[in-house]
Amino acid sequence: MQEKYQPAALETAAQQHWDSTDAFRVTEDASRPKYYCLSMFPYPSGKLHMGHVRNYTIGDVLARFHRMKGYNVLQPMGWDAFGMPAENAAIQNNVPPAKWTYANIDYMKAQLKRLGFAIDWSRELATCTPEYYRWEQWLFTRLYEKGLIYKRLGTVNWDPVDETVLANEQVIDGRGWRSGALVEKREIPMYYMKITAYADELLSALDDLPDWPEQVKLMQKNWIGRSEGVEISFPFDVSSIGHEGALKVFTTRADTLMGATYVAVAAEHPLATQAAASNPALAEFIEECKRGGVAEADIATMEKKGMPTGLKVRHPLSDEPLEVWVANYVLMGYGEGAVMAVPAHDERDFAFATKYELPIRMVVGADAYADTVAPWQDAYAEYGRLVNSGKYDGLDFQGAVDAISADLEARGLGAKRVQFRLRDWGISRQRYWGCPIPMIHCADCGDVPVPDDQLPVVLPENVEITGRGSPLAKMASFYECSCPKCGKPAKRETDTMDTFVESSWYFLRYACADSTTAMVDARVNYWAPVDQYIGGIEHAILHLLYSRFFTRAMRDCGLVKVSEPFSALLTQGMVVAETYYRELDGGKKQWINPADVVVERDERGRIVAAKLESDGLPVVIGGTEKMSKSKNNGVDPQSLVDQYGADTARLFMMFAAPPDQQLEWSDSGVEGASRFLRRVWNYGHTFATATRAALPATRALAAGTLPVAA
């Protein structure tokens, strides 16, 4: 044992031993309790950051602890390798996304190994490999056959210059983040996963997850958003619109139906399209609406605008004609793309009606007000007894809903039903670096799934990325094919899947990552579910909800026995650090790394002044924020390991704050962890030296003959 603590040599020797002996390789063993510990796999962006180190250290401590207790422990690792950053890097660096991704995987894997995590690398997977996404495509075809995947028009953000669909966060002030072009809302054919088929189960089963954070469960409950209400049809006929039909809306406030004074439809609604055909001003307004965002958050904050269509529908109970308006706050993707407007008792409708001088009719009375007049009061939206509602006057909320829904049902114009805020998951992406959708379009046979013996549909890796349009849509060698049914010339689907699809089942593939004959095999039922899952709370809704859906869909395909993917969930806190900057011309900020700043502290240790070490001039103290490239306040894990060793980095991560709370970076804290390990080493060295010195005497005593008592 060396006298001085030398972490680089010590840790390298230990890690080489673990590698040479496959120390953390694990197989199924029914005689031992299993423990499947999993931290969310990383996107291979190039380098690990401190958030990764904290995440994987927490998991590693749990894995090693359970291994010491006799559990059969699985802790695997892989790479969430598809996605837009690789395409962006390809454009910036003129390198194929595949080459960039695989190089990053190699580097980050070396970093993970240097950190000494007890990972079973024999189960490593990368979602961008055909060996992985082949089975994703296989499952796609099964879900398509079961009706859990279907195709319909979907509304997207379209960049007309880059000729691509943009995610909501890529639309900045109504313009494409790269091209600067005005973004349009466009309807295109897309594939959807029918997650709503599991809405009730996904909601109710949250009560059976006692080891999940309450905050995460509440976020999922709100996202699923179960609502009990009434579906109402506002009829129209030839005289009012030119043909017979009904405009359907869903409302949780059927008690206010007698206060409806107009209806509003989305810009893409068929009635809006019909009216715009003979109204150029309306057509122009609809185009303006289509340039807006398609996210609820965008709708909530934008200025509410509308225009009358000249069309009218009938009130389903009073037969009163109601104007049909096109409004920018109504989304086609939600419900039927139409809402009934009750300005007296809904704040948004109130603002809209006030702006356009539409009728406001109070139908719910309360002691707090005598009439619903401007300005808006929150009391207007409260429950009460009906007034100005004819035979329904005096009824309370539930009594009114029951009576009104019964009358609507008798007229064939409505009924009670349950609706969910959750919408089916649109998985089509008009991008290159993703899993190809295994469908073929035939003029005679329609949409045909790719047969099993033609899977995987391999993504070409040597392509030129320009940022304009999908490369696959321009590659005849990729999309030209024959119809599997009739053999005639056909066209392969050129969209790829949402990258959330890959991360929705990877945790099951780890159980049998070497299988070449099945998506998962019997081994999955030994390991699943994951006993402890670890990741950031930012994944509380999409990734975790999609994973719960996927597990159920795979269960119903007979692939797994479990319904829930993760028994326990730990959402680790963020790693934060101080920020510093200087203000530049134009209001921009130059963020300065904390390592380049000298600070002054008061008697309580708080930073009161800071200056740049290189020039001695002051910098602005920006406060503590999450480590990020944008704020330049990150600490490179590699430099930390090189200077102090992996054990110091891991020890600091575990001792600086409870795992589920924010961890504030502290150089002095790292120094403290290093000193502690040196003291432990020194104690061990002193003890070992004393033990070795005592060995000869101990052995002589053991070899001697003790005197026999008389």
CORLIN-V140500 format. One record per residue. N is the residue number from 0. PSI is psi as a letter, one per 20 degrees, with the letter a starting at -180 (NA if undefined). OMEGA is omega in radians with two decimals (NA if undefined). NEAR is the number of other ideal C-beta (glycine too) atoms within 10 Angstrom. Layout:
N:PSI:OMEGA:NEAR / N:PSI:OMEGA:NEAR
This chain:
0:p:-3.12:10 / 1:q:-3.11:9 / 2:g:-3.11:10 / 3:q:3.09:8 / 4:o:-3.14:19 / 5:n:-2.99:12 / 6:h:-3.08:20 / 7:g:-3.13:14 / 8:g:-3.10:11 / 9:g:-3.07:16 / 10:h:3.11:17 / 11:g:3.13:15 / 12:g:-3.14:10 / 13:g:-3.11:14 / 14:h:3.08:17 / 15:h:3.10:11 / 16:g:3.13:10 / 17:g:-3.14:18 / 18:g:-3.05:12 / 19:h:-3.11:8 / 20:j:-3.05:9 / 21:l:-2.99:11 / 22:h:-3.04:13 / 23:j:3.06:20 / 24:p:-3.02:13 / 25:q:3.04:20 / 26:r:-3.10:10 / 27:p:-3.12:15 / 28:n:-3.07:11 / 29:i:-3.11:7 / 30:i:-3.10:5 / 31:q:3.04:11 / 32:q:-3.12:12 / 33:q:3.05:17 / 34:o:-3.12:22 / 35:o:-3.11:26 / 36:p:-3.03:26 / 37:p:2.95:24 / 38:q:-3.12:26 / 39:p:-3.07:21 / 40:q:-3.02:23 / 41:q:2.89:21 / 42:p:-3.09:20 / 43:m:-3.05:26 / 44:i:3.13:17 / 45:g:3.14:15 / 46:q:3.01:14 / 47:q:2.97:22 / 48:r:-3.03:19 / 49:h:3.05:23 / 50:g:3.05:21 / 51:g:-3.07:21 / 52:g:3.14:24 / 53:g:-3.13:27 / 54:g:-3.04:23 / 55:h:3.07:25 / 56:g:3.10:24 / 57:g:3.13:22 / 58:h:-3.10:26 / 59:h:3.10:22 / 60:g:3.13:17 / 61:g:-3.13:21 / 62:g:-3.13:26 / 63:h:3.12:16 / 64:g:-3.13:13 / 65:h:3.07:20 / 66:g:3.12:18 / 67:h:3.12:9 / 68:j:3.07:10 / 69:j:3.13:10 / 70:q:2.98:18 / 71:o:-2.90:19 / 72:p:3.02:24 / 73:p:3.01:25 / 74:n:-3.09:26 / 75:r:3.13:25 / 76:q:3.11:22 / 77:a:-2.98:23 / 78:p:3.09:24 / 79:n:-2.70:20 / 80:i:3.07:26 / 81:q:3.04:30 / 82:r:-3.04:23 / 83:h:-3.11:16 / 84:h:3.12:17 / 85:h:3.09:25 / 86:g:3.12:21 / 87:g:3.12:16 / 88:h:3.13:21 / 89:h:3.13:24 / 90:g:-3.07:15 / 91:h:-3.00:11 / 92:i:-3.14:10 / 93:l:3.13:9 / 94:q:3.13:15 / 95:q:3.13:19 / 96:h:-3.12:27 / 97:g:-3.12:19 / 98:g:3.13:15 / 99:g:-3.09:22 / 100:g:-3.09:28 / 101:h:3.08:18 / 102:g:3.11:13 / 103:h:3.11:21 / 104:g:-3.14:19 / 105:g:-3.09:10 / 106:g:-3.09:14 / 107:h:3.07:20 / 108:g:3.10:16 / 109:h:3.09:11 / 110:g:-3.14:16 / 111:g:3.11:18 / 112:h:-3.14:17 / 113:h:3.12:20 / 114:i:2.98:25 / 115:k:3.14:20 / 116:q:-3.10:24 / 117:m:-3.04:17 / 118:p:3.01:24 / 119:n:-3.06:20 / 120:i:3.10:16 / 121:i:-3.11:13 / 122:j:-3.11:19 / 123:q:3.07:16 / 124:q:3.03:21 / 125:p:-3.01:20 / 126:i:-3.13:25 / 127:j:-3.13:26 / 128:q:3.10:15 / 129:h:3.13:16 / 130:h:3.11:14 / 131:g:-2.98:23 / 132:i:3.00:28 / 133:g:-3.07:19 / 134:h:3.02:21 / 135:g:3.09:23 / 136:h:3.11:23 / 137:g:3.13:18 / 138:h:3.10:23 / 139:g:-3.11:26 / 140:h:3.12:18 / 141:g:3.14:19 / 142:h:3.07:21 / 143:g:3.13:20 / 144:h:3.14:11 / 145:i:-3.12:13 / 146:j:3.12:9 / 147:i:2.95:21 / 148:p:-3.14:23 / 149:r:-3.08:14 / 150:p:3.04:16 / 151:r:3.09:11 / 152:p:3.09:13 / 153:q:-3.14:19 / 154:p:-3.08:20 / 155:r:2.98:24 / 156:o:-3.07:24 / 157:p:3.06:21 / 158:o:-3.06:26 / 159:i:3.12:13 / 160:g:3.12:15 / 161:i:3.10:19 / 162:l:-3.12:16 / 163:r:3.06:23 / 164:p:3.14:21 / 165:q:2.97:23 / 166:q:-3.09:14 / 167:h:-3.09:13 / 168:i:3.11:8 / 169:i:3.08:17 / 170:o:-3.08:21 / 171:o:-3.11:12 / 172:k:3.07:8 / 173:j:-3.09:15 / 174:q:3.11:17 / 175:p:-3.04:21 / 176:h:-3.12:15 / 177:g:-3.03:17 / 178:h:-3.06:17 / 179:j:-3.12:12 / 180:q:3.04:16 / 181:p:-3.08:15 / 182:q:3.12:27 / 183:q:2.92:16 / 184:p:-3.08:21 / 185:q:3.08:17 / 186:p:3.12:15 / 187:q:3.09:13 / 188:p:-3.12:13 / 189:q:3.03:20 / 190:p:-3.11:24 / 191:q:2.97:18 / 192:p:-3.01:25 / 193:m:3.13:17 / 194:h:-3.14:22 / 195:h:3.09:17 / 196:h:-3.12:17 / 197:j:-3.02:22 / 198:g:-3.12:21 / 199:g:-3.11:13 / 200:g:3.13:13 / 201:h:3.14:22 / 202:g:-3.05:18 / 203:h:-3.09:11 / 204:i:3.08:14 / 205:h:3.12:18 / 206:i:-3.14:9 / 207:j:3.14:9 / 208:m:-3.08:18 / 209:h:-3.08:9 / 210:k:2.98:12 / 211:q:3.07:21 / 212:p:-3.14:16 / 213:h:-3.14:10 / 214:g:3.14:11 / 215:g:3.14:19 / 216:h:3.11:18 / 217:g:3.12:12 / 218:g:3.11:16 / 219:h:3.11:21 / 220:g:-3.14:14 / 221:h:3.14:11 / 222:g:3.10:16 / 223:g:2.92:21 / 224:m:3.10:14 / 225:p:3.14:15 / 226:p:3.01:12 / 227:p:-3.10:10 / 228:b:-3.10:17 / 229:p:2.99:23 / 230:p:-3.04:19 / 231:p:3.09:25 / 232:p:3.04:20 / 233:o:-3.01:22 / 234:q:3.00:18 / 235:r:-3.09:22 / 236:a:-3.07:13 / 237:h:-3.07:9 / 238:h:-3.07:8 / 239:h:-3.04:15 / 240:i:3.12:20 / 241:i:3.07:11 / 242:r:-3.12:9 / 243:q:3.11:11 / 244:a:3.13:16 / 245:q:3.07:18 / 246:o:-3.08:26 / 247:p:3.03:15 / 248:q:3.03:25 / 249:p:3.13:20 / 250:q:3.02:22 / 251:i:-3.14:12 / 252:l:3.09:19 / 253:h:3.11:23 / 254:h:-3.11:30 / 255:j:-3.04:27 / 256:h:-3.11:28 / 257:i:3.09:24 / 258:j:3.12:26 / 259:p:-3.11:27 / 260:i:3.02:19 / 261:r:3.02:24 / 262:q:-3.13:25 / 263:q:-3.14:26 / 264:q:3.10:27 / 265:q:-3.12:26 / 266:h:-3.10:26 / 267:j:-3.08:21 / 268:q:3.14:21 / 269:h:3.12:12 / 270:h:3.08:21 / 271:g:3.12:28 / 272:g:3.14:16 / 273:g:-3.10:16 / 274:h:-3.08:22 / 275:h:-3.09:20 / 276:h:-3.12:9 / 277:j:-3.08:9 / 278:n:-3.09:16 / 279:h:-3.14:9 / 280:g:3.11:9 / 281:g:3.12:20 / 282:h:3.12:15 / 283:g:3.12:12 / 284:h:3.12:19 / 285:g:3.09:23 / 286:h:3.08:13 / 287:g:3.11:14 / 288:h:-3.10:21 / 289:i:3.09:20 / 290:i:3.12:17 / 291:r:3.13:22 / 292:r:3.13:19 / 293:j:-3.14:20 / 294:q:3.11:14 / 295:h:-3.12:14 / 296:h:3.10:9 / 297:g:-3.10:17 / 298:h:-3.07:18 / 299:h:-3.03:9 / 300:i:-3.07:8 / 301:q:3.07:13 / 302:p:-3.12:9 / 303:p:-3.14:16 / 304:q:3.11:16 / 305:r:3.09:22 / 306:p:3.13:22 / 307:q:-3.14:16 / 308:i:-3.01:24 / 309:i:3.11:12 / 310:q:3.12:21 / 311:q:3.00:18 / 312:r:-3.14:26 / 313:q:3.02:19 / 314:p:-3.01:19 / 315:i:3.14:24 / 316:h:-3.10:20 / 317:i:-3.07:13 / 318:j:3.09:8 / 319:p:3.08:13 / 320:p:3.13:12 / 321:p:3.12:22 / 322:q:3.02:18 / 323:p:3.11:26 / 324:q:2.91:22 / 325:p:-3.11:26 / 326:q:-3.09:25 / 327:i:3.14:24 / 328:j:3.11:22 / 329:p:-3.11:27 / 330:p:3.14:22 / 331:h:-3.09:21 / 332:i:-3.11:17 / 333:p:-3.12:16 / 334:c:-3.12:17 / 335:j:-3.13:17 / 336:k:-3.14:22 / 337:q:3.09:23 / 338:q:2.96:26 / 339:p:-3.06:26 / 340:p:3.09:27 / 341:n:-3.00:28 / 342:h:-3.08:25 / 343:h:-3.00:24 / 344:j:3.06:23 / 345:p:-3.01:21 / 346:g:-3.12:13 / 347:g:3.12:17 / 348:h:3.14:26 / 349:g:3.14:23 / 350:g:-3.12:17 / 351:g:-3.11:21 / 352:h:3.11:22 / 353:g:-3.12:15 / 354:g:-3.05:12 / 355:j:3.07:16 / 356:l:3.08:7 / 357:q:-3.08:18 / 358:q:3.07:14 / 359:o:-3.04:21 / 360:o:3.13:17 / 361:p:3.13:21 / 362:i:3.06:23 / 363:o:-3.11:28 / 364:q:3.10:17 / 365:q:3.12:16 / 366:h:-3.03:7 / 367:i:-3.11:11 / 368:q:3.11:15 / 369:h:3.11:9 / 370:q:-3.12:9 / 371:n:-3.14:22 / 372:q:-3.13:13 / 373:q:-0.05:9 / 374:r:-3.14:7 / 375:p:3.02:16 / 376:q:-3.14:15 / 377:h:-3.12:8 / 378:h:-3.13:14 / 379:h:-3.07:23 / 380:i:-3.09:17 / 381:r:3.07:13 / 382:q:3.10:14 / 383:a:3.10:19 / 384:q:-3.04:17 / 385:q:3.01:25 / 386:r:3.10:15 / 387:k:-3.07:14 / 388:k:3.09:25 / 389:c:-3.06:10 / 390:i:-3.13:11 / 391:i:-3.13:20 / 392:p:3.09:14 / 393:i:3.13:12 / 394:q:3.02:17 / 395:a:-3.03:13 / 396:g:-3.05:17 / 397:h:3.11:10 / 398:h:3.13:14 / 399:g:3.12:26 / 400:g:-3.14:22 / 401:g:-3.08:15 / 402:g:-3.11:17 / 403:g:-3.14:24 / 404:h:3.10:21 / 405:g:3.13:13 / 406:h:3.09:16 / 407:g:-3.13:21 / 408:h:3.12:13 / 409:h:3.12:9 / 410:i:-3.08:12 / 411:k:-3.06:11 / 412:j:3.10:19 / 413:r:3.11:27 / 414:q:3.05:13 / 415:q:3.01:15 / 416:r:3.11:12 / 417:p:3.10:11 / 418:q:3.12:19 / 419:q:3.02:16 / 420:h:3.12:13 / 421:p:3.10:19 / 422:q:3.09:15 / 423:q:-2.95:19 / 424:o:3.07:20 / 425:o:-3.01:16 / 426:i:-3.13:22 / 427:p:3.09:21 / 428:p:-3.12:25 / 429:l:-3.10:20 / 430:r:-3.06:23 / 431:g:-2.92:25 / 432:m:3.13:28 / 433:r:-3.13:29 / 434:p:3.12:26 / 435:p:3.09:26 / 436:p:-3.01:27 / 437:m:3.11:26 / 438:q:3.12:21 / 439:p:-3.11:24 / 440:o:-3.12:17 / 441:p:-3.12:19 / 442:h:-3.11:11 / 443:g:-3.01:10 / 444:i:-3.11:15 / 445:b:-3.14:11 / 446:p:-3.06:14 / 447:p:3.08:19 / 448:q:3.06:21 / 449:p:-3.14:22 / 450:q:-3.10:12 / 451:h:-3.06:12 / 452:i:3.07:6 / 453:j:3.09:13 / 454:q:0.04:19 / 455:q:2.87:19 / 456:o:-2.97:20 / 457:p:3.07:12 / 458:p:3.09:21 / 459:p:-3.04:14 / 460:h:3.14:14 / 461:n:-3.12:7 / 462:r:3.08:18 / 463:p:-3.13:10 / 464:p:-3.14:20 / 465:i:-3.07:13 / 466:i:-3.14:16 / 467:o:3.14:15 / 468:r:3.13:16 / 469:p:3.09:18 / 470:h:-3.10:20 / 471:h:-3.13:21 / 472:i:3.14:16 / 473:j:-3.08:14 / 474:n:3.14:15 / 475:h:3.14:8 / 476:h:3.10:6 / 477:g:-2.96:18 / 478:i:3.11:17 / 479:p:-3.10:11 / 480:a:3.09:16 / 481:q:3.11:13 / 482:p:3.13:18 / 483:i:-3.10:16 / 484:g:-3.02:14 / 485:i:3.10:13 / 486:i:-3.14:10 / 487:r:3.09:11 / 488:p:-3.10:11 / 489:r:-3.11:20 / 490:p:3.10:16 / 491:q:3.05:19 / 492:p:-3.11:21 / 493:i:3.03:19 / 494:q:3.05:22 / 495:r:-3.08:23 / 496:q:2.97:23 / 497:p:-3.08:24 / 498:i:3.03:22 / 499:h:3.12:19 / 500:g:-3.12:24 / 501:g:-3.08:26 / 502:j:-3.12:22 / 503:i:-3.14:27 / 504:j:-3.08:24 / 505:h:-3.11:23 / 506:h:3.06:25 / 507:h:3.14:24 / 508:h:3.11:22 / 509:h:-3.10:25 / 510:h:-3.08:23 / 511:l:-3.05:20 / 512:i:-3.12:18 / 513:i:-3.09:10 / 514:p:3.09:15 / 515:i:-3.06:8 / 516:i:-3.11:6 / 517:q:3.07:12 / 518:g:2.99:21 / 519:q:3.09:22 / 520:a:-3.02:13 / 521:h:-3.12:10 / 522:h:-3.11:16 / 523:h:-3.12:23 / 524:i:2.99:14 / 525:g:-3.01:16 / 526:h:-3.07:24 / 527:q:0.02:25 / 528:r:3.00:19 / 529:p:-3.12:24 / 530:h:3.11:21 / 531:o:3.11:21 / 532:q:-3.04:25 / 533:p:3.12:25 / 534:r:-3.07:22 / 535:q:-3.12:15 / 536:i:3.08:17 / 537:i:3.12:10 / 538:j:-3.02:19 / 539:h:-3.04:21 / 540:f:-2.95:15 / 541:f:-3.06:15 / 542:g:-3.07:17 / 543:h:3.12:24 / 544:g:3.11:23 / 545:h:3.12:22 / 546:h:3.10:23 / 547:h:3.09:23 / 548:g:-3.11:24 / 549:g:-3.12:25 / 550:h:3.12:24 / 551:g:3.11:21 / 552:g:3.10:24 / 553:h:3.05:25 / 554:g:-3.09:15 / 555:i:2.99:16 / 556:j:3.13:15 / 557:j:-3.07:8 / 558:h:3.13:20 / 559:r:3.14:23 / 560:h:-3.06:11 / 561:q:3.06:18 / 562:h:-3.14:17 / 563:p:-3.11:18 / 564:h:-2.99:25 / 565:o:-3.13:25 / 566:g:-3.13:17 / 567:q:-3.11:17 / 568:p:3.03:21 / 569:p:3.08:19 / 570:o:-3.06:19 / 571:q:3.11:25 / 572:r:3.13:18 / 573:q:2.98:18 / 574:p:-3.07:24 / 575:r:3.13:20 / 576:r:3.10:22 / 577:q:3.06:19 / 578:q:3.13:24 / 579:q:3.14:26 / 580:r:2.96:17 / 581:q:3.14:14 / 582:p:3.14:11 / 583:r:3.08:9 / 584:q:3.12:5 / 585:j:3.09:5 / 586:j:3.13:6 / 587:q:-3.13:9 / 588:p:3.02:15 / 589:o:-3.09:12 / 590:p:-3.03:17 / 591:p:-3.12:22 / 592:p:-3.13:15 / 593:h:-3.14:19 / 594:i:-3.11:13 / 595:j:-3.04:12 / 596:p:3.02:18 / 597:p:-3.05:12 / 598:q:2.99:15 / 599:p:-3.12:10 / 600:q:3.05:10 / 601:a:-3.07:9 / 602:i:3.11:5 / 603:j:3.09:6 / 604:j:-3.13:8 / 605:q:3.14:10 / 606:p:-3.12:15 / 607:i:3.11:10 / 608:q:-3.13:12 / 609:q:3.09:19 / 610:q:3.12:15 / 611:p:-3.06:15 / 612:h:-3.03:12 / 613:h:-3.10:10 / 614:i:3.09:8 / 615:j:-3.12:8 / 616:q:-3.06:8 / 617:q:2.98:12 / 618:q:-3.13:23 / 619:p:3.08:14 / 620:o:-3.04:17 / 621:i:-3.11:16 / 622:r:-3.10:11 / 623:p:3.12:14 / 624:r:3.11:15 / 625:p:3.07:17 / 626:p:-3.13:20 / 627:q:3.07:16 / 628:h:-3.06:10 / 629:h:3.13:9 / 630:i:3.08:22 / 631:k:-3.13:19 / 632:k:3.13:25 / 633:q:3.03:21 / 634:p:-3.12:20 / 635:o:3.14:14 / 636:h:-3.10:22 / 637:g:3.13:16 / 638:h:3.10:10 / 639:g:3.13:19 / 640:g:3.13:23 / 641:h:-3.07:13 / 642:g:-3.00:13 / 643:h:-3.05:19 / 644:q:-3.09:25 / 645:h:-3.10:26 / 646:h:3.08:21 / 647:g:3.12:23 / 648:g:-3.11:26 / 649:g:-3.12:22 / 650:g:3.12:21 / 651:g:-3.13:26 / 652:h:-3.08:25 / 653:h:-3.04:16 / 654:i:-3.03:12 / 655:h:-3.12:19 / 656:q:3.03:18 / 657:q:-3.02:10 / 658:h:-3.07:19 / 659:j:-3.13:13 / 660:r:3.13:11 / 661:p:3.11:14 / 662:o:3.12:24 / 663:p:-3.09:15 / 664:p:-3.13:19 / 665:o:3.08:15 / 666:h:3.13:12 / 667:h:3.08:8 / 668:h:3.08:17 / 669:g:3.10:20 / 670:g:3.13:13 / 671:g:3.11:16 / 672:h:3.13:23 / 673:g:3.12:20 / 674:g:3.14:11 / 675:g:-3.14:14 / 676:h:3.09:17 / 677:h:3.11:14 / 678:g:3.09:11 / 679:g:3.14:13 / 680:g:-3.13:19 / 681:g:3.10:13 / 682:g:3.14:10 / 683:g:3.13:12 / 684:g:3.12:15 / 685:g:-3.14:11 / 686:g:-3.13:11 / 687:g:3.13:11 / 688:g:3.13:12 / 689:h:-3.14:9 / 690:g:3.13:10 / 691:h:-3.14:10 / 692:h:-3.10:9 / 693:i:-3.04:10 / 694:g:-3.12:9 / 695:g:-3.14:9 / 696:h:-3.14:9 / 697:g:-3.14:10 / 698:h:3.12:10 / 699:g:3.13:9 / 700:g:-3.13:9 / 701:h:-3.12:7 / 702:i:-3.09:7 / 703:r:3.10:8 / 704:p:3.13:5 / 705:q:3.11:6 / 706:q:3.14:6 / 707:p:-3.13:5 / 708:q:3.14:4 / 709:NA:NA:3
